[in-house]
Amino acid sequence: MRFSPVGLGTALCAVGAVGCSGGGGGSGAAPRLDFGPAVTASTGAAGARDLRVADFDRDGIQDVMVVHDVSAKFAWLRGRSDRTLDNGVVADAPLLSHALAVGHIDADRRLDLMVAGPSAASARLALAPGAATLATASVALPWPVQAMELVDWDADGALDLVAVSATVPDAALLRGNGSGGFNAPTMAALPYLANALEVFDADGDQRPDLLVAAFGAARLDLLANNGTGGFRALRTSLTPALSSAMAVGDMDRDGNADVLALDASRQRLMVLRGTGTGSFVLAGERALGAVAHHLAVHDLDGDGRLDVVVATNTSVGICYGAAGIEFGPFTALHRDPRGVGALAAADLDGDGRVDLVYLSGSDRVGVLRNPQRAPAGVANFGEGTADCRGRIGMWANGAPRVGNAGYAYLTTNAPPSAVGVLLQGGPPDFGGSDPFGLGLRLHLSPGVLSSRLVVSDPLGRAVHPEPVPANSGLVGLTVYVQSLWVSAPRWTCSTSPAGYASSVLLASTVQS
């Protein structure tokens, strides 16, 4: 365990430094998970199509937003501290809406959402969800929308809208003005009607790019960011089959984003390794044994490796991450006779364990609560200062046993792609306080600490290696750990004026 004496004030000043590096990966075999039955809640409307998970009411617990494409409604299901959901609070949406995007459109530190659909060239924007209703406004779009995301494409501090059409083979970028409105669209032609998109840095230039796919084309196409508020020319990566859904993550931990794509026709999962230059190469395939339609990527078993969660028509299953870019066989986690729709993986309550949320039938949301127990010698405490994904969780990839060279701390729900500081030492302050007046709840009392800079990935996840020396004299020693994070002030949901956020406290006691 490290104990390099560094004052807390020095650590906070260091958060803004450049050239810092984050943690690597954890190791060790993690137990496979038995999630048990799902806990469901009503959306309050029929025809549920898609969902997003975030802390919309800033209470530290993640909520679920659902859009419906039959009843022209969207619903807000508030999260509870026991990782269940309240029934939905319903508001009107555009007719047949099925596209949903979440982000900060204005500067009030509350998440906004947009819903759109294939039948009208407009979207409904919900600003600042209140206690019982969702205030809405309309946004003009160039055509009916198949899918969309909110992202700061031009790095001006305001979120922009990236979308693909439901009626013509086009993509569009609508630059945000920072106060809830959008400018005229920049258009790009596509070779097909895209049904799936992902927005991420595909070529390593620190700018978001747009990757699209269609069920009718055995290819992925990248519209890279040109750095001036538009798109570069299409760059195509061929695939052996048709892509019906995608998910993105750094599967082999080489620093380049990789792509998971579903081939519904052959019931297979395709793994495409990112080169870091904007192209992708097929690295393997995995048989699923069923028609699949949605993907999510996260570390469910706490071993530091990304797992792939797959929704089929009647089940939620997983391919556990293995060495390199490999995955284990598809294993069903839960079967739902009502049918399984869109899904998401998220740490709902900030305890460091990733749960699963999915659409059950046409009018309910199911939650599969992660059953993983804390490893021996590991426990978390306190609230920290939450951000847009609720409480920031701390966990570990195993027990802190003497000689465990692969031991690592794990962070969930951190601001995505953000810089932070990992603090460890003691004594603990379980209730939390704000000794420096930063609007930040700290659970480590000022004193002797060690600190180092860390970086989160686009999932808001970070892995912090902390090898335990082979020294039996350490048995019984407890080290307290907390991570601190900085978001751009415009994009944070934190109550800290400076945009700081902090995790819960992790207690790590060395075992024999």
C-alpha positions in Angstrom: 0.0 0.0 0.0 1.3 3.5 -0.8 1.7 6.2 1.7 3.5 9.1 0.1 2.7 12.1 2.2 0.9 14.7 0.0 -1.5 17.3 1.4 -5.1 17.4 0.2 -4.8 20.9 -1.0 -1.8 20.0 -3.2 -3.8 17.0 -4.6 -6.7 19.2 -5.6 -4.5 21.7 -7.3 -3.0 18.8 -9.3 -6.3 17.8 -10.8 -5.9 20.3 -13.5 -2.5 19.1 -14.6 -2.0 17.7 -18.1 -0.2 14.6 -19.2 -1.5 12.5 -16.3 -2.2 8.8 -16.7 -4.8 6.5 -15.2 -4.8 3.0 -13.8 -4.4 -0.2 -15.7 -6.5 -3.3 -15.2 -7.4 -5.6 -12.4 -6.8 -9.3 -12.3 -8.0 -12.5 -10.6 -10.9 -14.8 -11.3 -14.2 -13.2 -10.3 -17.3 -15.4 -9.4 -20.0 -15.6 -12.1 -23.2 -13.8 -11.0 -26.7 -15.1 -10.2 -28.9 -12.0 -10.5 -32.1 -13.7 -9.4 -35.5 -12.4 -10.4 -36.0 -8.9 -11.8 -37.8 -6.2 -9.8 -40.2 -4.3 -12.2 -42.0 -1.0 -12.2 -44.7 0.4 -14.6 -43.7 3.0 -17.1 -47.3 4.3 -17.1 -47.8 4.1 -20.9 -47.8 1.5 -23.7 -45.2 0.8 -26.4 -42.0 1.4 -24.5 -39.1 1.6 -27.0 -35.9 2.9 -25.4 -34.5 4.0 -22.1 -31.6 6.1 -20.5 -30.3 5.9 -17.0 -29.0 9.0 -15.0 -29.6 10.9 -11.8 -32.2 13.4 -13.1 -33.4 14.7 -9.7 -29.8 14.9 -8.1 -30.6 12.8 -5.1 -27.6 10.5 -5.6 -29.7 7.6 -7.0 -30.0 6.9 -10.7 -33.4 7.2 -12.4 -34.7 5.8 -15.7 -36.2 7.7 -18.6 -38.3 5.7 -21.1 -39.7 6.8 -24.5 -42.8 5.1 -26.0 -43.4 4.9 -29.8 -47.1 3.9 -29.6 -48.7 6.1 -26.9 -46.6 9.2 -27.7 -45.4 9.5 -24.1 -42.1 9.5 -22.3 -41.8 8.5 -18.6 -39.6 9.2 -15.7 -39.1 6.4 -13.2 -37.3 7.6 -10.1 -34.7 5.4 -8.5 -34.9 4.2 -4.9 -32.0 3.5 -2.5 -32.7 -0.2 -2.6 -32.1 -0.2 -6.4 -35.7 -0.4 -7.4 -37.8 2.1 -9.3 -41.0 4.1 -8.7 -43.7 3.8 -11.3 -43.4 6.3 -14.1 -44.3 10.0 -14.2 -45.6 10.5 -17.8 -45.4 13.5 -20.2 -46.3 13.9 -23.8 -43.8 13.2 -26.6 -43.9 13.5 -30.4 -46.0 10.9 -32.1 -44.3 7.5 -32.4 -41.1 8.7 -30.7 -38.3 6.1 -30.4 -35.1 8.1 -30.2 -33.8 9.4 -26.9 -30.8 11.5 -25.9 -29.7 12.9 -22.5 -27.3 15.8 -21.6 -26.9 19.4 -20.5 -28.5 21.6 -23.1 -28.6 24.7 -20.9 -26.4 25.7 -18.0 -28.6 24.9 -15.0 -26.7 21.8 -13.9 -29.7 19.6 -14.4 -29.9 16.9 -17.1 -32.2 17.5 -20.1 -33.5 15.0 -22.5 -34.7 15.0 -26.1 -37.1 12.6 -27.7 -37.8 12.3 -31.5 -39.2 9.7 -33.9 -39.7 8.6 -37.5 -42.9 10.4 -38.3 -42.2 14.1 -37.7 -39.2 16.4 -38.3 -39.2 17.7 -34.8 -38.1 16.7 -31.3 -39.5 17.4 -27.8 -37.0 18.9 -25.4 -37.7 18.4 -21.7 -35.8 21.0 -19.5 -35.1 20.7 -15.8 -37.4 17.8 -14.6 -39.4 19.0 -11.6 -41.0 17.2 -8.7 -43.9 15.8 -10.6 -43.9 17.1 -14.2 -41.5 17.6 -17.1 -41.5 21.0 -18.8 -41.2 20.6 -22.6 -40.4 22.6 -25.7 -40.0 21.8 -29.4 -36.9 21.7 -31.5 -36.9 21.7 -35.4 -35.0 18.8 -37.1 -34.2 18.4 -40.8 -36.1 15.1 -41.1 -37.7 12.4 -38.9 -35.0 10.8 -36.7 -34.0 7.2 -36.3 -31.3 7.7 -33.6 -29.5 10.7 -32.0 -27.0 11.6 -29.3 -25.9 14.8 -27.5 -22.2 15.6 -27.5 -19.9 18.6 -27.6 -18.8 18.1 -31.2 -17.0 21.4 -31.7 -15.5 21.8 -28.2 -17.2 25.1 -27.5 -18.7 24.1 -24.2 -22.2 23.6 -25.5 -23.7 20.3 -26.3 -24.6 19.6 -30.0 -27.0 17.1 -31.5 -25.8 14.3 -33.8 -28.6 12.4 -35.6 -29.3 10.0 -38.4 -32.5 10.1 -40.5 -35.4 7.6 -40.5 -36.4 8.5 -44.0 -33.3 9.5 -46.1 -29.7 8.2 -46.0 -28.3 11.2 -44.1 -26.6 12.2 -40.9 -26.8 15.7 -39.4 -25.0 17.8 -36.8 -27.0 20.6 -35.1 -24.7 22.8 -33.1 -26.1 23.9 -29.7 -26.2 27.5 -28.6 -25.9 26.7 -24.9 -29.3 27.9 -23.9 -31.6 25.1 -25.1 -31.6 25.9 -28.9 -29.7 24.6 -31.9 -28.4 26.2 -35.1 -29.0 25.1 -38.7 -27.8 21.5 -39.4 -24.7 20.4 -41.2 -25.5 17.4 -43.4 -23.6 14.4 -44.5 -24.7 11.7 -47.0 -24.7 8.0 -45.9 -24.8 4.9 -48.2 -27.9 3.6 -46.4 -30.6 4.3 -43.8 -28.6 3.9 -40.6 -30.3 2.1 -37.7 -27.5 2.4 -35.1 -25.0 5.0 -34.1 -22.2 5.5 -31.6 -20.4 8.7 -30.8 -16.8 8.4 -29.4 -13.2 9.2 -30.3 -12.4 6.6 -32.9 -9.1 8.1 -34.3 -7.3 9.3 -31.1 -7.5 13.0 -31.8 -9.5 13.7 -28.6 -12.6 14.7 -30.6 -15.8 12.8 -30.9 -16.6 10.9 -34.1 -19.8 9.3 -35.5 -19.9 5.6 -36.2 -23.0 4.3 -38.0 -24.3 0.9 -39.1 -27.4 -0.5 -40.8 -29.0 -3.9 -40.8 -28.9 -4.0 -44.6 -25.1 -3.4 -44.9 -22.1 -5.6 -43.9 -20.0 -2.6 -42.9 -19.4 0.1 -40.3 -19.0 3.7 -41.5 -17.2 6.5 -39.7 -17.9 10.2 -40.1 -14.9 11.6 -38.3 -14.8 15.0 -36.7 -13.1 17.6 -38.9 -12.3 19.9 -36.0 -14.2 22.8 -37.4 -17.8 21.8 -36.6 -18.4 19.3 -39.4 -17.6 15.8 -40.8 -14.8 14.3 -42.7 -15.4 11.9 -45.6 -16.8 8.5 -44.8 -14.3 5.8 -43.8 -15.6 2.2 -44.1 -14.7 -0.9 -42.2 -16.1 -4.1 -43.7 -17.8 -6.7 -41.5 -18.6 -10.3 -42.3 -22.3 -9.8 -41.6 -25.1 -7.3 -41.0 -24.9 -5.0 -37.9 -28.2 -4.5 -36.1 -26.8 -2.9 -32.9 -23.4 -1.7 -31.6 -21.7 -0.9 -28.3 -18.2 0.6 -27.7 -15.5 0.1 -25.1 -11.8 -0.5 -24.8 -12.0 -4.3 -24.5 -8.3 -5.1 -24.7 -7.2 -2.1 -22.6 -4.8 -0.8 -25.3 -6.1 2.7 -25.2 -8.2 2.4 -28.5 -11.9 2.1 -28.6 -13.2 -1.3 -29.9 -16.7 -2.1 -31.3 -19.1 -4.9 -30.5 -21.7 -5.4 -33.2 -24.7 -7.8 -33.3 -25.4 -9.9 -36.3 -29.1 -10.8 -35.8 -29.3 -12.9 -38.9 -26.6 -15.3 -37.8 -27.2 -14.9 -34.1 -23.6 -13.9 -33.4 -21.7 -11.2 -31.6 -18.8 -9.7 -33.7 -15.8 -8.1 -31.9 -14.0 -5.4 -33.9 -10.6 -4.2 -32.6 -10.0 -0.5 -33.0 -6.7 0.5 -34.6 -6.8 4.0 -33.1 -6.8 5.6 -36.6 -10.5 5.4 -37.3 -10.7 1.9 -38.7 -11.8 -1.5 -37.2 -10.6 -5.0 -37.8 -12.6 -8.2 -37.1 -11.0 -9.8 -34.1 -13.5 -12.6 -33.4 -17.1 -13.8 -33.3 -19.2 -15.4 -30.6 -22.3 -17.5 -31.2 -25.3 -16.4 -29.1 -27.8 -19.1 -29.9 -30.6 -16.6 -30.2 -31.7 -13.5 -32.1 -30.3 -10.5 -30.2 -31.2 -6.8 -30.6 -29.5 -4.7 -27.9 -26.0 -4.5 -26.3 -24.4 -2.9 -23.3 -20.8 -2.9 -22.1 -19.6 -2.6 -18.5 -17.7 -4.6 -15.8 -20.4 -6.6 -14.0 -18.3 -9.1 -12.1 -15.8 -6.6 -10.7 -12.6 -8.1 -12.2 -11.6 -4.9 -14.0 -12.5 -6.3 -17.4 -15.4 -5.2 -19.6 -18.2 -7.7 -20.1 -20.8 -7.6 -22.8 -24.5 -7.7 -21.9 -26.9 -8.9 -24.7 -30.7 -8.6 -24.9 -32.5 -11.3 -26.9 -36.2 -11.4 -27.4 -36.9 -13.2 -24.1 -33.7 -13.0 -22.1 -30.8 -10.9 -20.8 -27.4 -12.6 -21.1 -23.7 -11.9 -20.8 -20.4 -12.8 -22.3 -17.8 -12.3 -19.6 -14.6 -10.5 -20.6 -11.4 -12.6 -20.7 -7.8 -12.0 -21.6 -7.0 -9.6 -24.4 -10.1 -9.0 -26.6 -11.6 -12.4 -25.8 -15.0 -13.2 -24.3 -16.5 -16.2 -22.7 -19.6 -18.0 -24.0 -23.0 -16.4 -23.9 -24.8 -17.2 -20.6 -28.4 -16.3 -19.9 -28.7 -14.3 -16.7 -32.5 -13.7 -16.7 -35.5 -14.8 -18.8 -38.6 -12.7 -19.1 -41.7 -14.2 -20.7 -43.1 -10.7 -21.3 -40.2 -10.0 -23.6 -36.9 -8.0 -23.3 -36.4 -4.7 -25.0 -33.6 -2.0 -24.7 -31.2 -2.4 -21.8 -28.5 -0.5 -19.9 -25.8 -1.3 -17.4 -25.3 1.2 -14.5 -24.3 1.4 -10.9 -27.7 2.6 -9.7 -26.9 3.5 -6.1 -23.2 4.1 -6.2 -22.1 1.1 -4.2 -19.6 0.1 -6.9 -21.6 -2.8 -8.3 -23.1 -2.5 -11.8 -26.8 -3.4 -12.2 -28.9 -4.1 -15.3 -32.0 -2.2 -16.4 -34.2 -3.4 -19.3 -37.6 -2.9 -20.8 -39.9 -5.7 -19.8 -42.7 -6.1 -22.3 -44.3 -2.9 -23.6 -45.0 -1.1 -20.4 -42.6 -2.0 -17.6 -38.9 -1.6 -16.6 -37.0 -4.5 -15.0 -34.0 -4.1 -12.7 -31.5 -6.9 -12.2 -29.7 -6.0 -9.0 -26.0 -7.1 -8.9 -25.7 -9.8 -6.2 -22.0 -9.6 -5.8 -20.8 -9.5 -2.2 -17.9 -7.4 -1.0 -14.6 -9.2 -1.0 -13.2 -10.0 2.4 -11.7 -6.9 3.9 -13.5 -4.5 1.6 -16.4 -2.2 2.6 -17.7 1.2 1.4 -19.2 4.1 3.4 -20.7 7.5 3.1 -22.3 9.5 0.2 -19.5 11.7 -1.3 -20.7 14.4 -3.7 -22.7 13.0 -6.5 -22.5 14.0 -10.1 -24.9 13.3 -13.1 -24.8 9.5 -12.6 -25.5 9.7 -8.9 -23.2 8.7 -6.2 -19.7 7.8 -7.4 -19.0 4.2 -6.3 -15.8 2.6 -5.1 -15.2 -1.2 -5.1 -12.3 -3.6 -5.5 -11.5 -6.5 -7.8 -10.9 -9.0 -5.0 -9.6 -9.3 -1.4 -6.6 -7.2 -0.3 -4.6 -10.3 0.6 -0.9 -10.2 1.4 1.0 -10.7 -1.9 -2.0 -10.0 -4.1 -0.1 -8.2 -6.9 -3.3 -7.8 -9.0 -5.3 -6.0 -6.4 -7.0 -2.9 -7.7 -9.6 -0.3 -6.6 -12.5 0.2 -9.0 -14.5 3.4 -9.5 -18.0 3.6 -11.0 -20.2 6.6 -12.0 -17.4 9.0 -12.3 -17.7 11.9 -14.8 -16.9 10.3 -18.2 -13.4 10.8 -19.7 -12.4 13.0 -16.7 -9.3 13.6 -14.6 -9.4 12.9 -10.9 -7.3 12.2 -7.8 -7.2 9.0 -5.9 -6.6 9.7 -2.2 -5.7 7.1 0.4 -4.7 7.1 4.0 -6.8 8.1 7.0 -8.3 8.7 9.5 -11.8 8.3 8.0 -14.7 10.8 8.3 -17.6 8.5 7.7 -20.2 11.3 7.9 -18.3 13.5 5.5 -17.3 17.2 5.8 -16.1 20.1 3.6 -13.0 21.4 5.4 -11.8 23.5 2.4 -15.2 25.1 1.6 -15.3 23.6 -1.9 -18.9 22.3 -1.8 -17.3 18.9 -1.8 -18.0 16.1 0.8 -14.8 14.5 1.9 -14.6 11.3 3.9 -10.9 11.4 4.5 -9.8 13.8 7.3 -6.9 16.1 6.3 -3.6 14.6 7.3 -1.1 12.1 5.9 -2.3 10.9 2.5 -1.0 9.5 -0.6 -2.4 10.7 -3.9 -2.1 10.1 -7.6 -3.8 11.4 -10.7 -6.3 9.0 -12.4 -8.5 9.1 -15.5 -12.0 7.7 -16.1 -13.1 6.1 -19.4 -16.2 7.1 -21.4 -18.3 4.8 -19.2 -17.3 6.7 -16.1 -15.2 3.8 -14.9 -11.6 3.7 -13.6 -9.3 0.9 -12.5 -6.6 1.8 -10.0 -4.0 -0.9 -9.4 -2.8 -1.2 -5.8 -0.6 -4.3 -5.4 -0.5 -5.6 -1.8 3.1 -6.3 -0.8 4.1 -9.8 0.4 4.5 -8.6 4.0 2.6 -10.4 6.7 3.2 -7.5 9.0 0.5 -5.6 7.0 -2.3 -8.0 8.1 -5.0 -6.0 9.8 -3.9 -2.6 8.4 -6.9 -0.6 7.0 -6.4 1.9 4.3 -9.2 4.3 3.4 -9.6 5.4 -0.2 -11.7 8.1 -1.9 -11.6 9.4 -5.5 -12.2 13.1 -6.4 -13.2 14.3 -9.9 -13.5 17.4 -11.9 -16.1 18.0 -14.7 -16.5 21.0 -16.9 -18.7 23.3 -14.9 -21.3 23.4 -17.7 -21.7 19.6 -17.7 -21.7 18.7 -14.1 -24.7 18.0 -11.8 -22.6 18.5 -8.7 -23.6 21.0 -6.1 -19.9 22.1 -5.8 -19.5 25.6 -7.4 -16.2 24.5 -8.9 -17.7 21.3 -10.4 -15.9 18.9 -8.1 -17.4 15.5 -7.3 -16.3 12.9 -4.8 -16.9 9.1 -4.4 -18.0 7.1 -1.4 -15.3 6.0 0.9 -13.7 2.5 0.5 -12.1 0.7 3.5 -9.5 -1.8 2.5 -8.2 -4.1 5.3 -5.2 -6.3 4.5 -6.0 -10.0 4.9 -3.7 -13.0 5.5 
